[in-house]
Amino acid sequence: MERRAVEMWFRRRGLPMVVRRQVRGTSLLSRATPALVFLVLFQPLLNWVNAELDKLDVSTAKAPYVIGLLALSLATFVVPVLVAWFVSWALRRRSELKRLLIASVVLVLGVVALPLIQKKLGQINNVPVTMGTYACVAVGVLVLVFVGAGSVLAWTLRVAVRHVRDVGNLASRALPLLMIFILFGFFATETWQIAQKLQDEDGRRTNLWLVIGLFGLLASLFLIAILRDEGREVLAKHRAASMKDYEAVLDKTPLNHDVPDIHNHPLTRREKLNLAVVVFLALALQAVVFAFVVFWFLVVFGLMAIDDSVIQGWLGKAPSDSGHLFGVPLRGVSDELILVSMFLAGFSGMYFAASNATDPTYRKSFFDPLMADLAVSLAARDAYLTLWDKDGDPPGYPEEGPLATKGDLEWQKTQ
């Protein structure tokens, strides 16, 4: 069993703080390469999408237009993510020297070549300033990777992608009351009037973002309170586990070989924070994905079901011909429809986050699998430290425990 393989496994699970401190900064540039690839591709794609949006004909049918617009918007994010994932996969199969060479090429492309290309295309005016900005961004990425933010974010994204299909199923079947409420509010005149007042006369949406931020704050408080109680329960079961429990939990990990008597190593503050942040971000990102799905559903549904004359009757003025989202023009989609969709999507994300661990239907699909991953991580951490940490000899676990039979572990019932 190679220690490096186990440490890489911890990083892939978003737990860099478990890895011994002296190796956390190794291969820093190659580990940051996927993030740098994403940044190198994202900016040119965003500029290209903006240029294509200006060429689109607004006179075409609205619903097909928005579907095509959604496809272009998704491509701006999905293509860099897929390429970055492929680069990450390819780097793991190369030697250290080749990884360093590829990482250096990507860094030069992002800091030096990209500004020159943008200058030639007329997208920027001052090349040295742009190079300096991109260099600062690259340094920031390296710092984030060094402190473990890259591992945490990568694992969170993998979990979110894994549950995208479940989010769709939940939106269509497991949340009927929420969907009824959303549609009822969507056709209420007061909702449109409230959303319209959240935008300033100059088009800024400061108040709307404050409301969405309040929804996010409430959702975060819900998640923190839930994770605090659930985390204590998982830790209590972990401390009461026996050697047979560990053999069962570690069955599908790099530590599934015969391990000496596993010792109980108390969690450090950094490790506790790492575990809490990983689970919190995974749950929060699920809520964001759900809100994203609700937003685009309402936009497409509104274009098909609500005529401009109806919006004019509700608000007393004609809706705009072209709205905008994050500075990107959405021709054929009114600002009024975007405002209402954002408002209801923010509320939906808050509701989803609050219901994730409290309702049995949602808990089984989303929350319990994360608690199962947490239990596996705790067991693997103790095995890792028992094998390679020689700083102490804490007391071991009993041969028999309350969860000793394989398959009877509470966290295994959800797998």
C-alpha positions in Angstrom: 0.0 0.0 0.0 1.5 3.3 -1.1 1.2 6.3 1.2 1.1 8.7 -1.8 -1.9 6.9 -3.3 -3.8 7.1 0.0 -3.0 10.8 0.3 -4.2 11.4 -3.2 -7.4 9.6 -2.3 -7.9 12.0 0.6 -7.3 15.0 -1.7 -9.9 13.7 -4.2 -12.4 13.5 -1.3 -11.8 17.1 -0.5 -9.8 16.4 2.7 -6.3 17.9 2.2 -6.0 18.7 6.0 -5.8 15.0 6.7 -2.7 14.7 4.6 0.6 15.1 6.5 1.6 18.8 6.5 5.0 18.3 4.9 3.6 17.0 1.6 0.6 19.4 1.2 2.6 21.8 -1.0 4.2 19.2 -3.3 3.4 19.2 -7.0 1.7 22.5 -6.5 1.8 23.7 -10.1 0.6 20.5 -11.6 -2.2 20.2 -9.1 -3.3 23.8 -10.1 -3.2 23.0 -13.8 -6.9 22.0 -14.2 -8.0 25.3 -12.6 -5.6 27.3 -14.9 -7.0 25.4 -17.9 -10.5 26.4 -16.9 -9.6 30.1 -16.6 -7.7 30.1 -19.9 -10.7 28.7 -21.8 -13.5 30.5 -19.9 -12.6 34.1 -20.9 -12.4 33.5 -24.7 -15.6 31.4 -24.6 -17.4 34.1 -22.7 -16.3 36.8 -25.2 -17.4 34.5 -28.1 -20.8 33.8 -26.6 -21.4 37.6 -26.0 -20.5 38.2 -29.7 -22.9 35.4 -30.9 -25.7 36.8 -28.7 -25.4 40.1 -30.5 -25.9 38.4 -33.8 -29.0 36.4 -32.9 -32.3 37.4 -34.4 -34.8 38.4 -31.8 -37.7 38.0 -34.2 -37.4 34.2 -34.0 -39.7 32.2 -31.8 -39.1 33.0 -28.1 -39.0 29.5 -26.6 -36.5 28.0 -29.2 -34.4 31.2 -28.8 -34.1 30.8 -25.1 -33.4 27.1 -25.4 -30.5 27.9 -27.8 -29.4 30.7 -25.5 -29.4 28.3 -22.5 -27.3 25.9 -24.6 -24.7 28.6 -25.4 -24.6 29.8 -21.7 -24.1 26.3 -20.5 -21.3 25.7 -23.0 -19.5 28.7 -21.6 -19.1 26.8 -18.3 -19.4 23.2 -19.3 -16.7 23.1 -22.0 -14.0 24.5 -19.7 -15.0 22.2 -16.9 -14.9 19.1 -19.2 -11.5 20.1 -20.6 -10.1 20.8 -17.2 -11.4 17.4 -16.0 -9.7 15.7 -19.0 -6.5 17.5 -18.3 -6.7 16.4 -14.6 -7.3 12.8 -15.7 -4.4 12.9 -18.2 -2.0 14.4 -15.7 -2.5 11.5 -13.3 -1.1 9.2 -16.0 2.1 11.1 -16.6 5.4 11.3 -14.8 6.2 14.1 -12.5 8.5 15.8 -15.1 5.8 15.6 -17.8 3.2 17.0 -15.4 5.5 19.9 -14.6 6.1 20.6 -18.3 2.4 20.6 -19.2 1.6 22.8 -16.2 4.3 25.3 -17.2 3.0 25.5 -20.8 -0.6 26.1 -19.5 0.7 28.9 -17.2 2.6 30.6 -20.1 -0.5 30.4 -22.3 -2.7 31.9 -19.7 -0.4 34.7 -18.5 1.4 35.6 -21.8 -0.2 34.2 -24.9 -3.9 34.9 -24.0 -3.5 38.6 -23.5 -1.6 38.9 -26.8 -4.4 37.0 -28.6 -7.1 39.2 -26.9 -5.1 42.3 -28.0 -5.1 41.1 -31.6 -8.8 40.4 -31.5 -9.5 43.9 -30.1 -10.8 42.7 -26.8 -8.3 44.5 -24.6 -6.1 47.7 -25.0 -3.4 47.4 -22.4 -1.4 44.2 -22.7 1.0 44.7 -19.7 -1.9 45.4 -17.3 -3.8 42.4 -18.5 -0.7 40.2 -18.1 -0.2 41.5 -14.6 -3.9 40.8 -13.8 -3.7 37.3 -15.1 -0.5 36.7 -13.2 -2.1 37.7 -10.0 -5.0 35.4 -10.7 -2.6 32.5 -11.3 -0.8 33.2 -8.0 -4.2 33.3 -6.3 -5.0 29.9 -7.8 -1.7 28.5 -6.5 -2.4 29.9 -3.0 -5.9 28.3 -3.0 -4.5 25.0 -4.1 -1.8 25.1 -1.4 -4.4 25.7 1.4 -6.5 22.8 0.0 -9.4 24.9 -1.6 -8.9 23.2 -4.9 -9.4 19.7 -3.4 -12.5 20.8 -1.5 -14.0 22.5 -4.5 -13.2 19.7 -6.9 -14.9 17.1 -4.6 -17.9 19.4 -4.1 -18.3 19.7 -7.9 -18.1 15.9 -8.3 -20.8 15.4 -5.7 -23.0 18.0 -7.3 -22.6 16.4 -10.8 -23.3 13.0 -9.2 -26.6 14.3 -7.9 -27.8 16.4 -10.8 -30.1 13.7 -12.0 -31.5 13.3 -8.5 -32.2 17.1 -8.3 -34.2 16.8 -11.5 -36.2 13.9 -10.0 -36.8 15.8 -6.8 -38.0 18.8 -8.7 -40.5 16.8 -10.7 -41.7 14.3 -8.1 -40.5 14.8 -4.5 -41.4 18.5 -4.2 -45.0 18.8 -5.5 -46.0 21.3 -2.8 -43.0 23.6 -3.5 -43.7 23.5 -7.3 -47.3 24.3 -6.7 -46.4 27.2 -4.6 -43.8 28.5 -7.1 -46.3 28.3 -10.0 -49.0 30.0 -7.8 -46.6 32.8 -7.0 -45.4 33.0 -10.6 -49.0 33.9 -11.7 -49.6 36.3 -8.8 -49.6 40.0 -9.7 -48.1 40.9 -6.3 -45.0 38.7 -7.0 -44.3 40.6 -10.2 -44.8 43.9 -8.6 -42.5 43.1 -5.6 -39.8 41.8 -8.0 -40.1 44.9 -10.1 -39.5 47.1 -7.1 -36.3 45.2 -6.3 -34.6 46.7 -9.4 -33.4 50.3 -9.4 -34.5 52.8 -12.0 -31.0 52.6 -13.6 -31.3 48.9 -14.0 -29.1 47.8 -11.0 -30.4 44.9 -8.9 -28.8 45.7 -5.6 -32.0 45.1 -3.6 -32.8 41.9 -5.4 -29.3 40.5 -4.7 -29.7 41.6 -1.1 -32.9 39.6 -0.9 -31.3 36.6 -2.5 -28.4 37.0 -0.2 -30.8 36.9 2.8 -32.3 33.7 1.4 -28.7 32.3 1.2 -27.9 33.4 4.7 -31.0 31.7 6.1 -30.2 28.5 4.1 -26.7 28.6 5.5 -27.9 28.9 9.1 -30.3 26.0 8.5 -27.4 23.8 7.2 -25.0 24.8 10.0 -27.5 23.9 12.7 -28.3 20.6 11.0 -24.7 19.7 10.4 -23.7 20.5 14.0 -26.2 18.0 15.4 -25.7 15.4 12.7 -21.9 15.7 12.9 -22.0 15.0 16.6 -24.1 11.9 16.0 -21.7 10.6 13.3 -18.7 11.2 15.6 -20.4 9.4 18.5 -21.0 6.4 16.3 -17.4 6.6 15.0 -16.0 6.6 18.5 -18.1 3.5 19.4 -17.1 1.5 16.3 -15.1 -1.7 16.5 -12.4 -3.2 14.3 -15.1 -5.1 12.4 -16.8 -1.9 11.7 -13.6 -0.5 10.2 -13.1 -3.6 8.0 -16.6 -3.1 6.6 -16.4 0.7 6.1 -12.9 0.6 4.5 -13.8 -2.3 2.1 -13.9 0.0 -1.0 -11.1 2.3 -0.2 -7.3 2.2 -0.7 -7.1 1.1 2.9 -9.1 -2.0 2.4 -6.1 -4.3 3.1 -5.2 -5.8 6.5 -4.7 -2.8 8.8 -3.1 -3.1 12.3 -5.3 -2.4 15.3 -6.7 1.0 14.5 -6.2 3.8 17.1 -8.5 6.6 17.9 -6.8 9.8 16.8 -8.7 12.9 18.0 -9.6 15.4 15.2 -7.6 18.6 15.1 -9.4 21.9 14.5 -8.2 22.1 10.9 -9.6 18.6 10.2 -12.9 19.4 11.9 -13.2 22.6 9.8 -12.2 20.7 6.6 -14.8 18.0 7.2 -17.5 20.6 8.0 -16.7 22.7 5.0 -16.8 19.8 2.6 -20.2 18.6 3.7 -21.6 22.2 3.9 -20.4 23.1 0.4 -21.8 19.9 -1.1 -25.2 20.6 0.4 -25.1 24.3 -0.5 -24.1 23.5 -4.1 -27.0 21.1 -4.4 -29.3 23.9 -3.4 -27.7 26.2 -6.0 -28.1 23.6 -8.7 -31.8 23.2 -7.8 -32.3 27.0 -7.8 -30.6 27.1 -11.2 -33.0 24.5 -12.6 -36.0 26.4 -11.2 -34.8 29.7 -12.7 -34.5 28.4 -16.2 -37.7 26.4 -15.9 -39.6 29.6 -15.0 -37.9 31.6 -17.8 -38.9 29.1 -20.5 -42.3 28.5 -18.9 -43.0 32.3 -18.7 -42.1 32.8 -22.4 -44.5 30.1 -23.4 -47.4 30.9 -21.0 -47.4 34.7 -20.3 -47.9 37.2 -23.0 -46.4 40.7 -22.9 -49.9 42.2 -22.7 -50.5 40.3 -19.5 -47.3 41.6 -17.9 -48.3 45.1 -19.0 -51.6 44.7 -17.3 -50.0 43.5 -14.1 -47.3 46.2 -13.9 -48.9 49.1 -15.7 -46.1 49.3 -18.3 -44.8 47.4 -21.2 -42.1 44.8 -20.5 -38.6 45.4 -21.9 -37.7 43.8 -25.2 -34.3 42.6 -23.9 -33.1 41.8 -20.4 -29.7 41.0 -19.0 -28.2 38.5 -16.6 -24.7 39.1 -15.2 -24.1 41.6 -18.0 -25.0 39.1 -20.7 -27.9 40.4 -22.9 -30.9 38.1 -23.2 -32.6 39.3 -26.2 -36.3 38.4 -26.3 -36.4 37.8 -22.6 -37.8 40.8 -20.6 -36.1 42.1 -17.4 -39.4 41.6 -15.6 -39.5 37.9 -16.3 -35.8 37.6 -15.2 -36.5 39.4 -11.9 -39.4 37.2 -11.0 -37.6 34.0 -11.9 -34.5 35.0 -9.9 -36.7 35.9 -6.9 -38.6 32.6 -6.9 -35.5 30.6 -7.7 -33.7 32.1 -4.6 -36.6 31.2 -2.4 -36.7 27.6 -3.9 -33.0 27.1 -3.1 -33.5 28.2 0.5 -36.5 25.8 0.9 -34.5 23.0 -0.6 -31.5 23.5 1.7 -33.8 23.6 4.8 -35.7 20.4 3.7 -32.5 18.5 2.8 -32.1 16.9 6.2 -35.4 17.4 7.9 -37.8 15.7 5.4 -37.3 11.9 5.1 -37.9 11.9 1.3 -35.2 14.5 0.6 -32.8 13.2 3.4 -32.6 9.7 1.9 -31.7 11.0 -1.6 -29.3 13.8 -0.6 -28.3 14.1 3.0 -27.7 10.5 4.1 -25.2 9.7 1.3 -23.0 12.7 2.4 -23.1 11.4 6.0 -22.1 8.0 4.7 -19.1 9.6 2.9 -18.2 11.4 6.2 -18.2 8.2 8.1 -15.9 6.5 5.5 -13.5 9.5 5.7 -13.3 9.3 9.5 -12.5 5.6 9.4 -9.9 6.1 6.6 -8.3 8.9 8.5 -7.8 6.8 11.6 -6.4 4.0 9.5 -4.0 6.4 7.7 -2.7 7.9 10.9 -2.4 4.5 12.6 -0.2 3.2 9.7 2.0 6.3 9.2 1.8 8.6 12.2 4.4 7.7 14.9 3.9 10.7 17.1 1.7 9.0 19.6 0.1 5.8 20.7 -3.5 6.6 21.6 -5.9 3.9 22.9 -7.2 1.5 20.3 -10.7 0.5 19.5 -12.4 -2.6 20.9 -12.6 -5.8 18.9 -16.4 -5.8 19.4 -18.6 -2.8 19.2 -22.2 -1.7 18.8 -21.9 -1.6 15.0 -19.6 -4.6 14.6 -21.6 -6.6 12.0 -20.8 -5.7 8.4 -23.9 -4.1 6.8 -25.3 -3.0 10.1 -23.6 0.3 10.2 -26.0 3.2 10.1 -24.0 4.9 7.3 -24.0 1.7 5.3 -27.8 1.5 5.3 -27.8 4.5 3.0 -25.3 3.1 0.5 
